[in-house]
Amino acid sequence: MLALAALLLAGGPAAADDDPFAEARAAMVKAVADDAARTVEWTGKERLSPRVMEAMGRVPRHLFVPPELQGLAYENRPLPIGYGQTISQPYIVALMTDLLEPQPGDIAFELGTGSSYQAAVLAELVAEVYTVEIVPPLAASATQRLAALGHDNVTVRAGDGYYGWPEHAPFDLIVVTAAASHVPPPLIAQLRPGGRMVIPVGSPFLTQHLLLVEKGEDGALTSRQVLPVIFVPLTGGH
């Protein structure tokens, strides 16, 4: 799996011609675009940012799922990755990334590394990504996978991401990839004025909503519900 990642990275444009997943990945990107058009009444976005869509087309999702599921990697749906966790649906990854409005110089924090697919997409669009995963084996495999893919602008740590990563704060962008009952106060504190956070909020047994939180330059917070979603629950000692 990691050897294939290194091969894809080293090959450049010529390797893309030989990529057996290229057609499936292009179909996935189209499915994401179709979903964006279908959900415009909720999101207000008929189409997603071209930069985000191009990143979705570059990141090899089949390298972020268990080997036995690689044939399903480019279907527009979540897949299990072990330890009770999932890799999110491509449309949701693209939408969350788009809502953050990532810029090349941004510093991003992610709570819940999981497979590291969301981190890899962000890494294509920002300067640095700091991501925390509470399941140590997933953190370890994510570190190896991202290194093999050449994403040296992503730093992974095993731990409870509820508390953020104060040493690298403040963050321009924060993305949470598990459902919380509330927006964690440490993450609000670590969000830079002018920054944006996307987080699913709600009970694991009731409706969850994808929430966009924005911090004004004066520190004032605004939020809006974007879309009903289903995420695995946030875990940890808090």
N, C-alpha and C positions, 0 to 999 in steps of 0.2 A: 504494500500500500504506500509506504513512504518512498520506496524506490520509484514508483510510478509518479509520485508528486515531484521528485527531483527531475525526472525525465521531462515532464511537462514544463517545468520551470526553465530548464536548460534549453529546450528546443525552440522557444520564441515562436514567431509567426509560422514557421515551417511545421513545427510540432502540432500547431492547431489544425493543420490540414490532415494530419495523421491521427487526430484525437477521435477515438471511437465514440466518445460521448458528445461531440460537438453538436450534432444534429439534435440530440435530446436536450442539450442545454439551451439551444436556440428556441426549441419548442417550449421549454419551461419559461423563458423570458417572455414569450408571446402570451402564455397563460397568465403570467403575472400582470401584463398589460391589460389583458381582458378582464381580470378581476378588478383592477383599478377602475376601469370604465363602469363595471357593474356596481361598484360600491360608492360611486361619487356622491350619492345622496347622504351618506354618513360622513365621508371623509372630506368632501368638498374638492377632491382631486380626481379629475377625469383621467389624468396621466401622471406618472411619476417622473422625477428628475432624470434627464438623459444620463447624467453622471452615475446615478444610482443604478439605472438599468444596465449601463455598460459594465459596472462592477459585478452585477449579478451574472452577466454573461461571461465574465472572466474567471470567477471563482469556481473551481471544480468540485461541486457539491458531492460527487461520488466518493471523494476522498475523506469526507466528513461523516460517513455512515459506516456501519459494520460491513465487512466484505460481502456477506451473504445478502445484503440489501442494496448493493450497488446498482443492480438492474432497475431498482425503483427510485433511485436517487433524484431523478429529474421530474418525477411526478409532483404536482403542486399540492403536496400534503405533508404533514409531519410524519416522522418515522422514529421508532424507538432506537436509542443508542446505549441502552443498558442502565442499571442503577435507578430504574424508575424515571428516567429522563428521556426527553425527545429532542430531535432537531426540528426547529420550527418550520411551518409551511413557508415555502419561498415567498409567496405574496406578503405574508406577515413580516418576514425579514425585510423585504424591500420597502414596505409601507413604513415600518418603524424607522428604518434608516432615512427615508425621505422626510419624515416628520422632524427629524433632528436637524435637517438642513446642513449637513456636514460640509466644512470648508477645508482646504488643503492644510492650513496651519493649526487646525483644532486639536485639542487634547481631549480624548474621550475616556469615559469609565463605563465598564459593563459589569453588572451584577448578574452572575450566572453564566459562566463560560460554556458549559455543556460540551457540545461537539467542537466549539470554536468557530462555527460557520458564520455567525453574526459578527464575531470579532474580525474574521478574515475579510468580510465585505466592508466593514468600517475601515480596516487597514488600507484598503484601496483608495480611500477618500480623505483620510485625515493624517495628521503628522504622527500622533502617538495614540495607542490604545492600551489602557490598563484594565485587566479583567480578573475577576475573582470567582473561583469555583469551590463550592463547599464539599464536593466529593473528590478526595485526593486522587484516585486513579484517573478520573476525567481531567483533572488539572494537569496531571503528568502527561497523558496522551495528547492533550491539546498543545502543550509546550512543544512536544516532539513534532507534531503535525505542522504547526505554524512555522517552526524552524525549517522543516523540510521544504515547505512552500516558499521560503524566503521572506516571510513576514517578520523581519527583524524589528519592526516598529510596534510589535505587540508584546506586552509583558504579562505573564500569567502567574497568579498566586493562588495557592490552596488556602481557603479560609472562609469566613462568614462575610459575604459582601454587603450585608445589611449596613455595616459600619463604614462602607466606602473604602477609600485608600488615602487617608489624610496626607501622607507624605508627598503625594503627587497632585493634590488638589491646589487650587480650584480647577474644575473641569468645565470645558465649554459645552460638552455633551454628556449626558448620562442615559444609558439604556438598561432596562431591567427586563430579564427574559424569563421571569417566573411571577406568578400572581401573588400580590401582597394584599393584606387587608387594609393597608394605608400606605401613604408615601413615606418612606423612612426619613425621619428628621436629619440623620447624619448626611444623607444624600442631598437634601435641600441645602444644608450648610455648605456642602462642598461644590455646589453648582455656582459657577461664576455669574455675576450680574450680566445679563444679556444672554445667558445660557438656556438650553432646552433639555428637558428630560422626557422620555417616553417610558411608561410603565403600565402593565396590566394590573388593575385594582379590582378586588372583589373576593368573594368566598370561593373555594374550590368546588363547592356544591351548589352555588347559585350563579347568577349572571356576573361575568367579569366584563369590564370595559377597558379598552386601551385609552390611557389618559396622557394627554400632552400637557406638561407643566412648563411654564416659561417664567424666568426670573427677570424682572425689569432691571434697568441700570440702577434704579434706586433701591433694589432688593425686594420690591413688591412681587408677589406671586400671582399668576393667573393660571387657570387650568380649564381644559375642556375635554369632554368625552368624545372619542373619535369613532370607535367601532366596538360592537360586542365581540368578545374573543373567548377562547378557552386555552389556558396555560396550566402547566403543572404548578403546584403551590410552592411558594417560597418556604424554605426551611432554615433552621438555625436556632440558636439559643436565645434570641431576643424575644 
